[in-house]
Amino acid sequence: PPHPVCVRGMEKVLRDFQNSGIGDDGISPEALSKVLEELGMSASDVQAVINSARRKADGTIGYAELAAWCSEEGALPVPLPRSLDDVSEQFLTRALQSAHCLDEHMYVQSMTSEILGMDQGFCGDKMLIDPVYGSKSQGDEAMRQSPPKACMVKVPPKSSAFPKPFVNMMFKKECDFYRYIAPDMVKAGMRLAKNYFVGSDEETGDPNTERYVLVLEHMTHPQRQPRLRPGNMIEGVSLECSFIAVKQLAALHAAFWNLDLDTFRGIEASPGVCKFHKSISHLGEPGSKTGSCKMLRDQGAMVVDLLSPEVISIPLEGFDGFHDMGAYMSKTYPVIKRHLGAFAKRLGECPLALTHNDAT
């Protein structure tokens, strides 16, 4: 296997090639050798890259050639896509192989895809994929596994009203959830999509070059049994589905019920790796209760300003839930604002549970 220094160096080189545009034109083998040496690669590692990487027609080496070398030599776990446009058969093959859903003989030969709209969630770009698999082996060795019939790929949105650092923070939390927290939720009875692959590259130091990608089970695919029904933010869901959602939220709460602060911060997903990212707060931390009261005060005022019956501009048909929320908050917000101190005291007396914030 390539030396770890080589792996780290190649990650940076590939990232720089993509972000600078150099990878489209390519650079000479001699220039690439100097770049790799400056990153601390040994002479033997540098020579291994230069000798085995493919060349463009003019003899230079670019991003495509380096990415192909990394894929063939196993020098990188999986080159992460920047957007849904970069989600290819090669990426999906490496992602599913890393999750042991495909063996070394199997690959994604082709795929059909469907882009999901904002009614299926607006905080990420999402794509449903139906892959067609192939095998490099013949006879009994071919297609020994039963790979996923379909999957969903989610990446940060190309365009968003939210600042880039905020979007990255949300995706960092979601990646950590599937890596470290989801298994506990499943044990507590929560029905979650299988996590086939979670990749992140948040150590670049530049919010514009951070990358995140999730490859998850397609839970509404016709061949999945039982097939689940997706919710729709505009049309809403039935009362039956609402009961199911509340029960699922109970499982979310139960997994880490009433943990004190020391226990919460002391849980490790693996040696030296905290289960809960520092951006996931605990009510016992200094300032948390004050922050919760401030959030209720500020967001309550925002709801009233946007959705109260006197000012709401959203049509009633199809959006009646927003009208109901505005009418309810218009009546209750003045009371809440007067009694924030009592709210904070009551909050401190309640059992603690992990929540999703905007869902609970």
N, C-alpha and C positions, 0 to 999 in steps of 0.2 A: 504493500500500500504506500502511497505517497507520504512523505514526511509531513507531520502537522504544520510545520512552518510553510511548506509548499501549499497546503490546503488553505491556510489563512491568507497567504499571499495571493493565491489565485482568486479567492473571493473578492479581494480588494481590486485586483486588476480587472476582473470581469465587470464589477460595479462601475469602475472608472471608465472603462471602455464604453459601456452603455450610456452613461450620463454625459460623457464628453463628445460622443459622436466619432471618436477615433476608430472605434470598432468597425464602422462602416467602410472606412478607407483602408484600414490596416497599417501596421508599421513593420519595418524591416526586422528580421530575426536578431540583428545586432542591437537595434534599439530596444527590442523587447528584453533581450538578455540583461541590458543595463537596468531596466525597470525592475526586473525580478531580483537582481543582485541588490539593488537599493532597498528592497523590502526584506532583506535578510535571508534569502534562499541560499542554500549551499550551491556550490558549483555543479555538483552532480544533479541536483534537482533542476537547476536552470537548464542544463544540457538535456535532461530527460524531456522537458517541455519543448525545447527548440527542435530536438531531433524528431519527435513523434507528432507534433502538431501539424495539421494540414496547412497548405499554403493557398493563397489566392492565385489567380492566373499570373499576376505580376510578381509573385514570390513573397508578398507580405503576409502578415498574420493579423487577423482581425477578431472581433468578438465571436462570430459564428465558428471560426476555426478553434478558438480557445474553448468555447462552450462544448464543442464536439469532443475535444480532447478530454475535458473534465468528465463528460458523460461516459466516455469509453474507459477511462482509467479509474473512475470512482474518486476523482480528486475533490469533488464537491458533493454534498448530500443531494441537493436538488437546486438547480438555478431557478430562482423565484421569479414569477411573472410580475411585470410592472402594472399590467391591466389585463382585462379579459381578452384583449387582442393577442396577448402573449401566451395564452393557455393553449398549448399544442398537444398533439399525441405524445411527443417526446416527454414533455413535462408530466403529463398524466401517468405515463408509464413509470417514470422515476418515482413519482409520488406514491403510487399504489405498490410499487416494489418495496419502497421504504417501510410501508405499513404491512408488508408480508401478505398483501392481497394478491400479488402476482409473484411467481417464482422467476428465476433468472431466464427461463426459456420463453416466458410469455411477454407480450407487449400490446400496447394499444395501437391497432392497425389503422383505424379511422374512428371518427366520432361525429355525431350530430348534436347540435346544441340549441338551446332556447334561452334568450336573455329575459330575465324577470324584470318587471316594471316596479315603479315606486309603491304601488299598492301592496307589494309583497315585502315592504321594508325599504326605507330611504337612506339608511346609514351605510350602505355598501353596494357595490355592483355585484350582481349574482347571475349565475348561469347554470342551467340544468344540462347535464351531458349524458347521452346514451353512447357508450363506447362499443366498438367492435374489436374483439381481441384476435390476435394471431399468435402463433407459436413457432419458434425456431427449431423445434424438435418434431419428430415424426412418431407415429405409432403410439405406444403406451405412454411415452414421455410427454406427448402433446396434451395441453389443456388439462393437467392433473388437478388444478384448483378450480373452484367456482368463484370467479371474481365478481365484483359488484355489477349488477345489471345496469345501474345508473348511479350518478352522484351529482352533488351540487358544489360548485366552486364559488367562493366569495372572496373579494378583494376590496381594498378601500376605493371609494368612489373617485372617478376621474374629475368630477366637479362637485363641489359641495358648498353649502352656505356656511358650514362650520370651518373654523381655522384648521389648517393642516395638523398642527401639534395636537389639537383636540381629537381629530379623527384618528390619528396615530395612537393616542392614549386609549381610545375605545377599542381599537383592534388589538392593542397589546393586552388589554384586559380579556378580550374574547379568546385570544390565542392561549393565554394562561389558564382561562377557565377550562378549555377542552384538554389542555395538557395535564393540569393538576387537580382541578376541582370536580370535573364531570364524573369521574368514577365514584366519588362519594355520593353524588346526587342519584346515580343509577342504583346504588345499594339502598338508598332511602326510598326508592320507588318511583323516581322521576323517569319519564320516557324521553330519552334524548337521542338525537341523531348520532349514529356511529361516526367516530372521528377517524377518517382514513389517513389524513395528513394535515399537519399544522406547521407552517413555515413562517419564520419572521427574520428580519434583518434590521433590527432597531439600533444597532451599535454604530451607525454611520456618522452620528454627530450632526447630521443635517436632516431636518424633518422632511425635506422634499425628496430625499433618496431612501427613506425607510420603506421597507416592503413587508407586507403581510398577506398570507393566503391561507384559506381553509378549504379542505376537500372533505365534504361531509356526505353522509347517507342521504339519498333522495327518498324521503319518507312518504311522498305522495305518488310514487311511480306505480303504474298499473300492476306490475309484477311483484310489488312488495305486499306481503300479507302479515298482519292486516294493513290495508292501504289507509293512510290517514288523509284527512281533508285539510287543505290550507285555509287559513283565515284570510279575511280581506279587510284592510283598515277602513275602507269606505263603506262596504256593504254590511260589516259587522258579522256576528256569528249567532247561532241559535242558543236558546237557553240551555239545552243539553250540552253543547260545546262549552258554554261558560262554566258549567259545573265541573267539567273535566279539567278546564284550565285552573280553576281554584284548587282542585285536588292536587294538580301538578305543582302549584305554588306552595302547597302544604309540604310536599316532599322537598322542595327547595329549602324551606325553613327548617325542616327536621334534620337535614344532614349535619348542620352545625348549630344545634339548638343551645342557646343560652351559654355560649362560651365566654369566659371572662377574657380581659385584654391580654394577660400574660399567656394564656393557653392559645388564644387566637394568633398572636404574633410568634408563638413558639412552634407551631405546627410546620413541619417540613415535608415538601413533596418528595424530596430525595436529600441525601446529606448535603447540607450547605445551600439548599434551594428552598426559599420560603414558599409555602403553598399560596399565601395571599399576597398579591402585589401591593406595594406600599400605597398605591392610589385607592385601594379598597380600605375604607376607614372603619374604625370600631367606635361605638358610642362612648366607650370609656376613655378615649384619648382626649387630651386637653383641647377644648374648643369645639368638639363634635356636637354637643347639644346646642350650643350657640349657633353653630353652622346650620343645624337642622331647622332651628327656629327661623333663622334668616332666610333659608331657602323657602320655607312655607310662607313667610311674609312676602318675599319678593315675587315668587312664582304665583302665589295666590292673587297678588295685585295684577300680575301680567294676564292671568286668565280673565279676570274681571274686565281689564282694559280692552281685551281682544274679543271676548265672547259674551259679554253681558247683553241682555235683550235689547238695550238701547243702542248698542254700537255694532253688534255682530253683522258682518257682511256676507257670511257664508250662506249659500242657499239651504233652505230647510230640507228639501228632498235629498235623501242620501247622506245627509250630515246632521241628522237629528240629535245624535249623541253629543255633538259639540254644543248645540243649542241647550240641551238638558244640563250639560256641565256648566255653561255660562250662567244659566238661571239659578242653579244650585249654589254656585260660588258667590253670586251677587248677594244672596241672602245670608250665607254663612261666613263669608270672609270678614265682615266687620266684627263679628263675634270672635272669630279666631284671632284677629289682630289685637283685640282688647285683652285676650287671655293667653298670650304666648308664654307668660311665666308659668301658668298652670299647666300648659301643654308640655313645657320642658320638664317640669316635676313629674308629671304622669309618664312621660317618656322614659325617665330614669327608673321608674318602678316596674316597667313592663319587662317580660322575658325578652332576651335578645335573639335575633335570627338573621341569617344572611338574606338580604333582599336585593331586588333588581332595580330599585329606585323608581323608575318610571312605570313599573308594572305592579308595584305593591305599595 
